[in-house]
Amino acid sequence: MTTLPGLFVADQDSIMIPKIPNLHDSLLWRIENLEPSDAKIHFRTTEGEIYEMTLLEVKRLKCDNFLQGNIVLGLYVIDSERKAEFLLKWILDEDPSDYSRRLVQEICEGSLCMIHITPSYGCEIACVCRSFDFRKV
């Protein structure tokens, strides 16, 4: 397994942020729960490349409608308060609470990440975690 060259790019504040490979129309074929609180998601692109996304220190994760042949429409890093609130309501399956408002605040401040994987077919995933990384396998 090798790390993608140029995996990180500096933003306007010189903070290193991960580049996300183009996963449109890729196959989402495996999700692993790792101890103590990490997870991995595996993708195969239309070109046959395999990527592994590692989610570190997962706080909440919801995976809905995992099927044989899950096709990715898009993968998004959520940083807007409104979108984070909407997805947290879906993940937690409850109305806003002190806990969810605290998570939204941490997402907007950048101390937590929110990832949303939307499907063309099959599995939709939303995750709140400390950070994430990609590797080309």
Secondary structure as UniProt FT lines:
FT   TURN            5..6
FT   STRAND          8..10
FT   TURN            12..13
FT   STRAND          16..18
FT   TURN            24..25
FT   STRAND          27..34
FT   TURN            35..37
FT   STRAND          38..44
FT   TURN            46..47
FT   STRAND          50..64
FT   TURN            68..69
FT   STRAND          70..78
FT   HELIX           81..92
FT   HELIX           98..109
FT   STRAND          113..121
FT   STRAND          124..136
//
